[in-house]
Amino acid sequence: MASHPKYPSVFYDPDSGEIKDISGKRSFREMNFGHMIVSYEGEQILAHRLAWFIFYGKWPEGTIDHINGDPKDNRIENLRDVPHEENMRNCKKRKDNTSGVTGVYYHKLSGKWQARGYLGGKASSLGLFCDKEAAIKARKQWEIENGYHANHGR
């Protein structure tokens, strides 16, 4: 368990991801989207950012990405400091996804499957395909070419 002079009564275990107060009690609560938040002397801090700060001695420069997609898993090996755009390349599949694959949709007007991708906040069509498997292949190839994390769309 490690602490930092700025937060002397908060301790972080990088192997388990646990954050505890000086009495040994877990000192965080769950917020929306499953992220954990720590209260320290009236300050509200996202647990994964505090874990990063305690472990490395500095605040992250970008967004902290939970590599395995579990926002409760704050083990240091599961955290990486990346720009927001890169973090968006490691997202879970949306709950309203109907094809089972991120970026692949059934295009009702054409009666075909469409593959799409997003870079820099801009959407681009990867094409319309007669069968779903061809659309999936196009999307997966596009993900590889554009540096998407292997966990993207899990």
Chimera marker file (.cmm) of the C-alpha trace (Angstrom):
<marker_set name="trace">
<marker id="1" x="0.000" y="0.000" z="0.000" r="1" g="1" b="0" radius="0.5"/>
<marker id="2" x="1.303" y="3.407" z="-0.970" r="1" g="1" b="0" radius="0.5"/>
<marker id="3" x="0.270" y="6.938" z="-0.124" r="1" g="1" b="0" radius="0.5"/>
<marker id="4" x="1.256" y="10.413" z="-1.335" r="1" g="1" b="0" radius="0.5"/>
<marker id="5" x="2.119" y="13.490" z="0.769" r="1" g="1" b="0" radius="0.5"/>
<marker id="6" x="-0.790" y="15.401" z="-0.785" r="1" g="1" b="0" radius="0.5"/>
<marker id="7" x="-3.205" y="12.666" z="0.407" r="1" g="1" b="0" radius="0.5"/>
<marker id="8" x="-1.470" y="11.252" z="3.517" r="1" g="1" b="0" radius="0.5"/>
<marker id="9" x="-4.474" y="9.321" z="4.812" r="1" g="1" b="0" radius="0.5"/>
<marker id="10" x="-5.324" y="7.634" z="1.488" r="1" g="1" b="0" radius="0.5"/>
<marker id="11" x="-3.579" y="4.389" z="0.559" r="1" g="1" b="0" radius="0.5"/>
<marker id="12" x="-3.498" y="2.609" z="-2.803" r="1" g="1" b="0" radius="0.5"/>
<marker id="13" x="-2.621" y="-1.020" z="-3.522" r="1" g="1" b="0" radius="0.5"/>
<marker id="14" x="-1.492" y="-1.209" z="-7.174" r="1" g="1" b="0" radius="0.5"/>
<marker id="15" x="-1.893" y="-5.016" z="-7.283" r="1" g="1" b="0" radius="0.5"/>
<marker id="16" x="-5.530" y="-5.093" z="-6.146" r="1" g="1" b="0" radius="0.5"/>
<marker id="17" x="-6.574" y="-1.576" z="-7.181" r="1" g="1" b="0" radius="0.5"/>
<marker id="18" x="-8.024" y="-0.981" z="-3.705" r="1" g="1" b="0" radius="0.5"/>
<marker id="19" x="-8.025" y="2.492" z="-2.211" r="1" g="1" b="0" radius="0.5"/>
<marker id="20" x="-8.431" y="2.644" z="1.547" r="1" g="1" b="0" radius="0.5"/>
<marker id="21" x="-8.347" y="5.305" z="4.205" r="1" g="1" b="0" radius="0.5"/>
<marker id="22" x="-5.955" y="5.325" z="7.142" r="1" g="1" b="0" radius="0.5"/>
<marker id="23" x="-8.311" y="3.085" z="9.181" r="1" g="1" b="0" radius="0.5"/>
<marker id="24" x="-8.199" y="0.432" z="6.453" r="1" g="1" b="0" radius="0.5"/>
<marker id="25" x="-11.761" y="1.038" z="5.239" r="1" g="1" b="0" radius="0.5"/>
<marker id="26" x="-12.519" y="1.223" z="1.546" r="1" g="1" b="0" radius="0.5"/>
<marker id="27" x="-12.791" y="4.932" z="0.886" r="1" g="1" b="0" radius="0.5"/>
<marker id="28" x="-14.712" y="5.181" z="-2.347" r="1" g="1" b="0" radius="0.5"/>
<marker id="29" x="-18.201" y="4.874" z="-3.732" r="1" g="1" b="0" radius="0.5"/>
<marker id="30" x="-19.592" y="3.958" z="-7.126" r="1" g="1" b="0" radius="0.5"/>
<marker id="31" x="-20.800" y="6.661" z="-9.509" r="1" g="1" b="0" radius="0.5"/>
<marker id="32" x="-22.597" y="6.524" z="-12.844" r="1" g="1" b="0" radius="0.5"/>
<marker id="33" x="-21.076" y="4.230" z="-15.464" r="1" g="1" b="0" radius="0.5"/>
<marker id="34" x="-19.409" y="2.129" z="-12.738" r="1" g="1" b="0" radius="0.5"/>
<marker id="35" x="-16.481" y="4.457" z="-12.018" r="1" g="1" b="0" radius="0.5"/>
<marker id="36" x="-15.420" y="4.826" z="-8.412" r="1" g="1" b="0" radius="0.5"/>
<marker id="37" x="-15.040" y="8.174" z="-6.668" r="1" g="1" b="0" radius="0.5"/>
<marker id="38" x="-13.028" y="9.024" z="-3.567" r="1" g="1" b="0" radius="0.5"/>
<marker id="39" x="-13.989" y="11.768" z="-1.130" r="1" g="1" b="0" radius="0.5"/>
<marker id="40" x="-11.019" y="13.443" z="0.547" r="1" g="1" b="0" radius="0.5"/>
<marker id="41" x="-11.532" y="16.489" z="2.770" r="1" g="1" b="0" radius="0.5"/>
<marker id="42" x="-14.508" y="17.622" z="0.696" r="1" g="1" b="0" radius="0.5"/>
<marker id="43" x="-12.768" y="16.967" z="-2.626" r="1" g="1" b="0" radius="0.5"/>
<marker id="44" x="-14.290" y="14.418" z="-5.033" r="1" g="1" b="0" radius="0.5"/>
<marker id="45" x="-11.648" y="12.526" z="-7.052" r="1" g="1" b="0" radius="0.5"/>
<marker id="46" x="-12.124" y="9.750" z="-9.598" r="1" g="1" b="0" radius="0.5"/>
<marker id="47" x="-10.461" y="6.682" z="-8.051" r="1" g="1" b="0" radius="0.5"/>
<marker id="48" x="-8.564" y="5.702" z="-11.206" r="1" g="1" b="0" radius="0.5"/>
<marker id="49" x="-7.029" y="9.184" z="-11.483" r="1" g="1" b="0" radius="0.5"/>
<marker id="50" x="-6.086" y="9.178" z="-7.794" r="1" g="1" b="0" radius="0.5"/>
<marker id="51" x="-4.561" y="5.697" z="-8.170" r="1" g="1" b="0" radius="0.5"/>
<marker id="52" x="-2.457" y="7.002" z="-11.059" r="1" g="1" b="0" radius="0.5"/>
<marker id="53" x="-1.397" y="10.046" z="-9.033" r="1" g="1" b="0" radius="0.5"/>
<marker id="54" x="-0.376" y="8.025" z="-5.979" r="1" g="1" b="0" radius="0.5"/>
<marker id="55" x="1.501" y="5.415" z="-8.027" r="1" g="1" b="0" radius="0.5"/>
<marker id="56" x="3.332" y="7.763" z="-10.419" r="1" g="1" b="0" radius="0.5"/>
<marker id="57" x="3.444" y="10.930" z="-8.310" r="1" g="1" b="0" radius="0.5"/>
<marker id="58" x="1.786" y="13.063" z="-10.987" r="1" g="1" b="0" radius="0.5"/>
<marker id="59" x="-1.669" y="13.519" z="-12.458" r="1" g="1" b="0" radius="0.5"/>
<marker id="60" x="-2.362" y="11.853" z="-15.806" r="1" g="1" b="0" radius="0.5"/>
<marker id="61" x="-1.934" y="14.073" z="-18.852" r="1" g="1" b="0" radius="0.5"/>
<marker id="62" x="-4.878" y="12.586" z="-20.729" r="1" g="1" b="0" radius="0.5"/>
<marker id="63" x="-7.733" y="10.207" z="-20.029" r="1" g="1" b="0" radius="0.5"/>
<marker id="64" x="-7.238" y="7.115" z="-17.902" r="1" g="1" b="0" radius="0.5"/>
<marker id="65" x="-8.343" y="4.100" z="-19.917" r="1" g="1" b="0" radius="0.5"/>
<marker id="66" x="-9.369" y="0.911" z="-18.133" r="1" g="1" b="0" radius="0.5"/>
<marker id="67" x="-7.773" y="-1.528" z="-20.581" r="1" g="1" b="0" radius="0.5"/>
<marker id="68" x="-10.148" y="-4.397" z="-19.782" r="1" g="1" b="0" radius="0.5"/>
<marker id="69" x="-13.201" y="-2.120" z="-19.873" r="1" g="1" b="0" radius="0.5"/>
<marker id="70" x="-14.075" y="-2.608" z="-16.196" r="1" g="1" b="0" radius="0.5"/>
<marker id="71" x="-14.277" y="0.853" z="-14.566" r="1" g="1" b="0" radius="0.5"/>
<marker id="72" x="-14.065" y="-0.743" z="-11.100" r="1" g="1" b="0" radius="0.5"/>
<marker id="73" x="-10.730" y="-2.430" z="-11.856" r="1" g="1" b="0" radius="0.5"/>
<marker id="74" x="-8.145" y="0.136" z="-10.758" r="1" g="1" b="0" radius="0.5"/>
<marker id="75" x="-5.110" y="-2.157" z="-10.703" r="1" g="1" b="0" radius="0.5"/>
<marker id="76" x="-2.182" y="-0.187" z="-12.120" r="1" g="1" b="0" radius="0.5"/>
<marker id="77" x="-1.639" y="-2.819" z="-14.846" r="1" g="1" b="0" radius="0.5"/>
<marker id="78" x="-5.185" y="-2.125" z="-16.081" r="1" g="1" b="0" radius="0.5"/>
<marker id="79" x="-4.742" y="1.652" z="-16.323" r="1" g="1" b="0" radius="0.5"/>
<marker id="80" x="-3.150" y="3.640" z="-19.122" r="1" g="1" b="0" radius="0.5"/>
<marker id="81" x="-2.867" y="7.390" z="-19.680" r="1" g="1" b="0" radius="0.5"/>
<marker id="82" x="-3.979" y="8.137" z="-23.235" r="1" g="1" b="0" radius="0.5"/>
<marker id="83" x="-5.484" y="11.004" z="-25.220" r="1" g="1" b="0" radius="0.5"/>
<marker id="84" x="-9.299" y="10.984" z="-25.212" r="1" g="1" b="0" radius="0.5"/>
<marker id="85" x="-9.468" y="9.974" z="-28.885" r="1" g="1" b="0" radius="0.5"/>
<marker id="86" x="-7.350" y="6.884" z="-28.206" r="1" g="1" b="0" radius="0.5"/>
<marker id="87" x="-9.517" y="6.002" z="-25.211" r="1" g="1" b="0" radius="0.5"/>
<marker id="88" x="-12.512" y="6.038" z="-27.548" r="1" g="1" b="0" radius="0.5"/>
<marker id="89" x="-10.775" y="3.292" z="-29.559" r="1" g="1" b="0" radius="0.5"/>
<marker id="90" x="-11.212" y="0.932" z="-26.600" r="1" g="1" b="0" radius="0.5"/>
<marker id="91" x="-14.957" y="1.152" z="-25.908" r="1" g="1" b="0" radius="0.5"/>
<marker id="92" x="-17.518" y="-1.507" z="-25.160" r="1" g="1" b="0" radius="0.5"/>
<marker id="93" x="-20.168" y="-2.353" z="-27.691" r="1" g="1" b="0" radius="0.5"/>
<marker id="94" x="-23.183" y="-0.098" z="-27.216" r="1" g="1" b="0" radius="0.5"/>
<marker id="95" x="-26.232" y="-1.634" z="-25.555" r="1" g="1" b="0" radius="0.5"/>
<marker id="96" x="-28.443" y="-0.594" z="-28.475" r="1" g="1" b="0" radius="0.5"/>
<marker id="97" x="-26.220" y="-2.373" z="-31.018" r="1" g="1" b="0" radius="0.5"/>
<marker id="98" x="-28.338" y="-4.730" z="-33.147" r="1" g="1" b="0" radius="0.5"/>
<marker id="99" x="-25.675" y="-6.330" z="-35.371" r="1" g="1" b="0" radius="0.5"/>
<marker id="100" x="-23.429" y="-7.597" z="-32.581" r="1" g="1" b="0" radius="0.5"/>
<marker id="101" x="-20.435" y="-5.714" z="-34.019" r="1" g="1" b="0" radius="0.5"/>
<marker id="102" x="-19.508" y="-2.099" z="-33.381" r="1" g="1" b="0" radius="0.5"/>
<marker id="103" x="-19.697" y="-0.029" z="-36.571" r="1" g="1" b="0" radius="0.5"/>
<marker id="104" x="-21.861" y="-2.494" z="-38.513" r="1" g="1" b="0" radius="0.5"/>
<marker id="105" x="-25.521" y="-1.681" z="-39.166" r="1" g="1" b="0" radius="0.5"/>
<marker id="106" x="-28.345" y="-2.956" z="-41.312" r="1" g="1" b="0" radius="0.5"/>
<marker id="107" x="-29.146" y="-0.184" z="-43.803" r="1" g="1" b="0" radius="0.5"/>
<marker id="108" x="-32.918" y="-0.509" z="-44.309" r="1" g="1" b="0" radius="0.5"/>
<marker id="109" x="-33.185" y="1.711" z="-47.388" r="1" g="1" b="0" radius="0.5"/>
<marker id="110" x="-30.694" y="-0.329" z="-49.391" r="1" g="1" b="0" radius="0.5"/>
<marker id="111" x="-31.386" y="-3.705" z="-47.785" r="1" g="1" b="0" radius="0.5"/>
<marker id="112" x="-27.635" y="-4.128" z="-47.208" r="1" g="1" b="0" radius="0.5"/>
<marker id="113" x="-25.188" y="-4.105" z="-44.330" r="1" g="1" b="0" radius="0.5"/>
<marker id="114" x="-23.227" y="-0.910" z="-43.788" r="1" g="1" b="0" radius="0.5"/>
<marker id="115" x="-19.832" y="-0.623" z="-42.128" r="1" g="1" b="0" radius="0.5"/>
<marker id="116" x="-18.900" y="2.752" z="-40.660" r="1" g="1" b="0" radius="0.5"/>
<marker id="117" x="-15.984" y="4.174" z="-38.735" r="1" g="1" b="0" radius="0.5"/>
<marker id="118" x="-15.328" y="7.260" z="-36.639" r="1" g="1" b="0" radius="0.5"/>
<marker id="119" x="-12.049" y="9.161" z="-36.479" r="1" g="1" b="0" radius="0.5"/>
<marker id="120" x="-11.573" y="12.588" z="-34.998" r="1" g="1" b="0" radius="0.5"/>
<marker id="121" x="-15.302" y="12.798" z="-34.304" r="1" g="1" b="0" radius="0.5"/>
<marker id="122" x="-16.150" y="12.337" z="-37.985" r="1" g="1" b="0" radius="0.5"/>
<marker id="123" x="-18.087" y="9.389" z="-39.389" r="1" g="1" b="0" radius="0.5"/>
<marker id="124" x="-17.128" y="7.746" z="-42.627" r="1" g="1" b="0" radius="0.5"/>
<marker id="125" x="-18.833" y="4.983" z="-44.554" r="1" g="1" b="0" radius="0.5"/>
<marker id="126" x="-16.709" y="1.921" z="-45.252" r="1" g="1" b="0" radius="0.5"/>
<marker id="127" x="-19.278" y="0.660" z="-47.734" r="1" g="1" b="0" radius="0.5"/>
<marker id="128" x="-22.532" y="-1.227" z="-48.189" r="1" g="1" b="0" radius="0.5"/>
<marker id="129" x="-22.320" y="-5.019" z="-48.331" r="1" g="1" b="0" radius="0.5"/>
<marker id="130" x="-24.710" y="-7.748" z="-49.394" r="1" g="1" b="0" radius="0.5"/>
<marker id="131" x="-23.813" y="-9.919" z="-46.445" r="1" g="1" b="0" radius="0.5"/>
<marker id="132" x="-23.105" y="-9.120" z="-42.826" r="1" g="1" b="0" radius="0.5"/>
<marker id="133" x="-19.780" y="-11.020" z="-42.735" r="1" g="1" b="0" radius="0.5"/>
<marker id="134" x="-18.299" y="-8.815" z="-45.464" r="1" g="1" b="0" radius="0.5"/>
<marker id="135" x="-19.308" y="-5.688" z="-43.528" r="1" g="1" b="0" radius="0.5"/>
<marker id="136" x="-17.754" y="-7.095" z="-40.354" r="1" g="1" b="0" radius="0.5"/>
<marker id="137" x="-14.528" y="-7.923" z="-42.196" r="1" g="1" b="0" radius="0.5"/>
<marker id="138" x="-14.334" y="-4.385" z="-43.603" r="1" g="1" b="0" radius="0.5"/>
<marker id="139" x="-14.912" y="-2.842" z="-40.173" r="1" g="1" b="0" radius="0.5"/>
<marker id="140" x="-12.338" y="-5.076" z="-38.431" r="1" g="1" b="0" radius="0.5"/>
<marker id="141" x="-9.725" y="-4.304" z="-41.095" r="1" g="1" b="0" radius="0.5"/>
<marker id="142" x="-10.452" y="-0.586" z="-40.717" r="1" g="1" b="0" radius="0.5"/>
<marker id="143" x="-9.995" y="-0.880" z="-36.911" r="1" g="1" b="0" radius="0.5"/>
<marker id="144" x="-6.566" y="-2.475" z="-37.397" r="1" g="1" b="0" radius="0.5"/>
<marker id="145" x="-5.499" y="0.187" z="-39.892" r="1" g="1" b="0" radius="0.5"/>
<marker id="146" x="-6.605" y="2.984" z="-37.546" r="1" g="1" b="0" radius="0.5"/>
<marker id="147" x="-5.029" y="1.755" z="-34.306" r="1" g="1" b="0" radius="0.5"/>
<marker id="148" x="-8.123" y="0.542" z="-32.453" r="1" g="1" b="0" radius="0.5"/>
<marker id="149" x="-7.431" y="-1.526" z="-29.339" r="1" g="1" b="0" radius="0.5"/>
<marker id="150" x="-8.059" y="-5.269" z="-29.642" r="1" g="1" b="0" radius="0.5"/>
<marker id="151" x="-10.705" y="-4.974" z="-26.875" r="1" g="1" b="0" radius="0.5"/>
<marker id="152" x="-12.763" y="-2.395" z="-28.788" r="1" g="1" b="0" radius="0.5"/>
<marker id="153" x="-16.376" y="-3.454" z="-29.217" r="1" g="1" b="0" radius="0.5"/>
<marker id="154" x="-16.203" y="-6.315" z="-26.717" r="1" g="1" b="0" radius="0.5"/>
<link id1="1" id2="2" r="1" g="1" b="0" radius="0.2"/>
<link id1="2" id2="3" r="1" g="1" b="0" radius="0.2"/>
<link id1="3" id2="4" r="1" g="1" b="0" radius="0.2"/>
<link id1="4" id2="5" r="1" g="1" b="0" radius="0.2"/>
<link id1="5" id2="6" r="1" g="1" b="0" radius="0.2"/>
<link id1="6" id2="7" r="1" g="1" b="0" radius="0.2"/>
<link id1="7" id2="8" r="1" g="1" b="0" radius="0.2"/>
<link id1="8" id2="9" r="1" g="1" b="0" radius="0.2"/>
<link id1="9" id2="10" r="1" g="1" b="0" radius="0.2"/>
<link id1="10" id2="11" r="1" g="1" b="0" radius="0.2"/>
<link id1="11" id2="12" r="1" g="1" b="0" radius="0.2"/>
<link id1="12" id2="13" r="1" g="1" b="0" radius="0.2"/>
<link id1="13" id2="14" r="1" g="1" b="0" radius="0.2"/>
<link id1="14" id2="15" r="1" g="1" b="0" radius="0.2"/>
<link id1="15" id2="16" r="1" g="1" b="0" radius="0.2"/>
<link id1="16" id2="17" r="1" g="1" b="0" radius="0.2"/>
<link id1="17" id2="18" r="1" g="1" b="0" radius="0.2"/>
<link id1="18" id2="19" r="1" g="1" b="0" radius="0.2"/>
<link id1="19" id2="20" r="1" g="1" b="0" radius="0.2"/>
<link id1="20" id2="21" r="1" g="1" b="0" radius="0.2"/>
<link id1="21" id2="22" r="1" g="1" b="0" radius="0.2"/>
<link id1="22" id2="23" r="1" g="1" b="0" radius="0.2"/>
<link id1="23" id2="24" r="1" g="1" b="0" radius="0.2"/>
<link id1="24" id2="25" r="1" g="1" b="0" radius="0.2"/>
<link id1="25" id2="26" r="1" g="1" b="0" radius="0.2"/>
<link id1="26" id2="27" r="1" g="1" b="0" radius="0.2"/>
<link id1="27" id2="28" r="1" g="1" b="0" radius="0.2"/>
<link id1="28" id2="29" r="1" g="1" b="0" radius="0.2"/>
<link id1="29" id2="30" r="1" g="1" b="0" radius="0.2"/>
<link id1="30" id2="31" r="1" g="1" b="0" radius="0.2"/>
<link id1="31" id2="32" r="1" g="1" b="0" radius="0.2"/>
<link id1="32" id2="33" r="1" g="1" b="0" radius="0.2"/>
<link id1="33" id2="34" r="1" g="1" b="0" radius="0.2"/>
<link id1="34" id2="35" r="1" g="1" b="0" radius="0.2"/>
<link id1="35" id2="36" r="1" g="1" b="0" radius="0.2"/>
<link id1="36" id2="37" r="1" g="1" b="0" radius="0.2"/>
<link id1="37" id2="38" r="1" g="1" b="0" radius="0.2"/>
<link id1="38" id2="39" r="1" g="1" b="0" radius="0.2"/>
<link id1="39" id2="40" r="1" g="1" b="0" radius="0.2"/>
<link id1="40" id2="41" r="1" g="1" b="0" radius="0.2"/>
<link id1="41" id2="42" r="1" g="1" b="0" radius="0.2"/>
<link id1="42" id2="43" r="1" g="1" b="0" radius="0.2"/>
<link id1="43" id2="44" r="1" g="1" b="0" radius="0.2"/>
<link id1="44" id2="45" r="1" g="1" b="0" radius="0.2"/>
<link id1="45" id2="46" r="1" g="1" b="0" radius="0.2"/>
<link id1="46" id2="47" r="1" g="1" b="0" radius="0.2"/>
<link id1="47" id2="48" r="1" g="1" b="0" radius="0.2"/>
<link id1="48" id2="49" r="1" g="1" b="0" radius="0.2"/>
<link id1="49" id2="50" r="1" g="1" b="0" radius="0.2"/>
<link id1="50" id2="51" r="1" g="1" b="0" radius="0.2"/>
<link id1="51" id2="52" r="1" g="1" b="0" radius="0.2"/>
<link id1="52" id2="53" r="1" g="1" b="0" radius="0.2"/>
<link id1="53" id2="54" r="1" g="1" b="0" radius="0.2"/>
<link id1="54" id2="55" r="1" g="1" b="0" radius="0.2"/>
<link id1="55" id2="56" r="1" g="1" b="0" radius="0.2"/>
<link id1="56" id2="57" r="1" g="1" b="0" radius="0.2"/>
<link id1="57" id2="58" r="1" g="1" b="0" radius="0.2"/>
<link id1="58" id2="59" r="1" g="1" b="0" radius="0.2"/>
<link id1="59" id2="60" r="1" g="1" b="0" radius="0.2"/>
<link id1="60" id2="61" r="1" g="1" b="0" radius="0.2"/>
<link id1="61" id2="62" r="1" g="1" b="0" radius="0.2"/>
<link id1="62" id2="63" r="1" g="1" b="0" radius="0.2"/>
<link id1="63" id2="64" r="1" g="1" b="0" radius="0.2"/>
<link id1="64" id2="65" r="1" g="1" b="0" radius="0.2"/>
<link id1="65" id2="66" r="1" g="1" b="0" radius="0.2"/>
<link id1="66" id2="67" r="1" g="1" b="0" radius="0.2"/>
<link id1="67" id2="68" r="1" g="1" b="0" radius="0.2"/>
<link id1="68" id2="69" r="1" g="1" b="0" radius="0.2"/>
<link id1="69" id2="70" r="1" g="1" b="0" radius="0.2"/>
<link id1="70" id2="71" r="1" g="1" b="0" radius="0.2"/>
<link id1="71" id2="72" r="1" g="1" b="0" radius="0.2"/>
<link id1="72" id2="73" r="1" g="1" b="0" radius="0.2"/>
<link id1="73" id2="74" r="1" g="1" b="0" radius="0.2"/>
<link id1="74" id2="75" r="1" g="1" b="0" radius="0.2"/>
<link id1="75" id2="76" r="1" g="1" b="0" radius="0.2"/>
<link id1="76" id2="77" r="1" g="1" b="0" radius="0.2"/>
<link id1="77" id2="78" r="1" g="1" b="0" radius="0.2"/>
<link id1="78" id2="79" r="1" g="1" b="0" radius="0.2"/>
<link id1="79" id2="80" r="1" g="1" b="0" radius="0.2"/>
<link id1="80" id2="81" r="1" g="1" b="0" radius="0.2"/>
<link id1="81" id2="82" r="1" g="1" b="0" radius="0.2"/>
<link id1="82" id2="83" r="1" g="1" b="0" radius="0.2"/>
<link id1="83" id2="84" r="1" g="1" b="0" radius="0.2"/>
<link id1="84" id2="85" r="1" g="1" b="0" radius="0.2"/>
<link id1="85" id2="86" r="1" g="1" b="0" radius="0.2"/>
<link id1="86" id2="87" r="1" g="1" b="0" radius="0.2"/>
<link id1="87" id2="88" r="1" g="1" b="0" radius="0.2"/>
<link id1="88" id2="89" r="1" g="1" b="0" radius="0.2"/>
<link id1="89" id2="90" r="1" g="1" b="0" radius="0.2"/>
<link id1="90" id2="91" r="1" g="1" b="0" radius="0.2"/>
<link id1="91" id2="92" r="1" g="1" b="0" radius="0.2"/>
<link id1="92" id2="93" r="1" g="1" b="0" radius="0.2"/>
<link id1="93" id2="94" r="1" g="1" b="0" radius="0.2"/>
<link id1="94" id2="95" r="1" g="1" b="0" radius="0.2"/>
<link id1="95" id2="96" r="1" g="1" b="0" radius="0.2"/>
<link id1="96" id2="97" r="1" g="1" b="0" radius="0.2"/>
<link id1="97" id2="98" r="1" g="1" b="0" radius="0.2"/>
<link id1="98" id2="99" r="1" g="1" b="0" radius="0.2"/>
<link id1="99" id2="100" r="1" g="1" b="0" radius="0.2"/>
<link id1="100" id2="101" r="1" g="1" b="0" radius="0.2"/>
<link id1="101" id2="102" r="1" g="1" b="0" radius="0.2"/>
<link id1="102" id2="103" r="1" g="1" b="0" radius="0.2"/>
<link id1="103" id2="104" r="1" g="1" b="0" radius="0.2"/>
<link id1="104" id2="105" r="1" g="1" b="0" radius="0.2"/>
<link id1="105" id2="106" r="1" g="1" b="0" radius="0.2"/>
<link id1="106" id2="107" r="1" g="1" b="0" radius="0.2"/>
<link id1="107" id2="108" r="1" g="1" b="0" radius="0.2"/>
<link id1="108" id2="109" r="1" g="1" b="0" radius="0.2"/>
<link id1="109" id2="110" r="1" g="1" b="0" radius="0.2"/>
<link id1="110" id2="111" r="1" g="1" b="0" radius="0.2"/>
<link id1="111" id2="112" r="1" g="1" b="0" radius="0.2"/>
<link id1="112" id2="113" r="1" g="1" b="0" radius="0.2"/>
<link id1="113" id2="114" r="1" g="1" b="0" radius="0.2"/>
<link id1="114" id2="115" r="1" g="1" b="0" radius="0.2"/>
<link id1="115" id2="116" r="1" g="1" b="0" radius="0.2"/>
<link id1="116" id2="117" r="1" g="1" b="0" radius="0.2"/>
<link id1="117" id2="118" r="1" g="1" b="0" radius="0.2"/>
<link id1="118" id2="119" r="1" g="1" b="0" radius="0.2"/>
<link id1="119" id2="120" r="1" g="1" b="0" radius="0.2"/>
<link id1="120" id2="121" r="1" g="1" b="0" radius="0.2"/>
<link id1="121" id2="122" r="1" g="1" b="0" radius="0.2"/>
<link id1="122" id2="123" r="1" g="1" b="0" radius="0.2"/>
<link id1="123" id2="124" r="1" g="1" b="0" radius="0.2"/>
<link id1="124" id2="125" r="1" g="1" b="0" radius="0.2"/>
<link id1="125" id2="126" r="1" g="1" b="0" radius="0.2"/>
<link id1="126" id2="127" r="1" g="1" b="0" radius="0.2"/>
<link id1="127" id2="128" r="1" g="1" b="0" radius="0.2"/>
<link id1="128" id2="129" r="1" g="1" b="0" radius="0.2"/>
<link id1="129" id2="130" r="1" g="1" b="0" radius="0.2"/>
<link id1="130" id2="131" r="1" g="1" b="0" radius="0.2"/>
<link id1="131" id2="132" r="1" g="1" b="0" radius="0.2"/>
<link id1="132" id2="133" r="1" g="1" b="0" radius="0.2"/>
<link id1="133" id2="134" r="1" g="1" b="0" radius="0.2"/>
<link id1="134" id2="135" r="1" g="1" b="0" radius="0.2"/>
<link id1="135" id2="136" r="1" g="1" b="0" radius="0.2"/>
<link id1="136" id2="137" r="1" g="1" b="0" radius="0.2"/>
<link id1="137" id2="138" r="1" g="1" b="0" radius="0.2"/>
<link id1="138" id2="139" r="1" g="1" b="0" radius="0.2"/>
<link id1="139" id2="140" r="1" g="1" b="0" radius="0.2"/>
<link id1="140" id2="141" r="1" g="1" b="0" radius="0.2"/>
<link id1="141" id2="142" r="1" g="1" b="0" radius="0.2"/>
<link id1="142" id2="143" r="1" g="1" b="0" radius="0.2"/>
<link id1="143" id2="144" r="1" g="1" b="0" radius="0.2"/>
<link id1="144" id2="145" r="1" g="1" b="0" radius="0.2"/>
<link id1="145" id2="146" r="1" g="1" b="0" radius="0.2"/>
<link id1="146" id2="147" r="1" g="1" b="0" radius="0.2"/>
<link id1="147" id2="148" r="1" g="1" b="0" radius="0.2"/>
<link id1="148" id2="149" r="1" g="1" b="0" radius="0.2"/>
<link id1="149" id2="150" r="1" g="1" b="0" radius="0.2"/>
<link id1="150" id2="151" r="1" g="1" b="0" radius="0.2"/>
<link id1="151" id2="152" r="1" g="1" b="0" radius="0.2"/>
<link id1="152" id2="153" r="1" g="1" b="0" radius="0.2"/>
<link id1="153" id2="154" r="1" g="1" b="0" radius="0.2"/>
</marker_set>
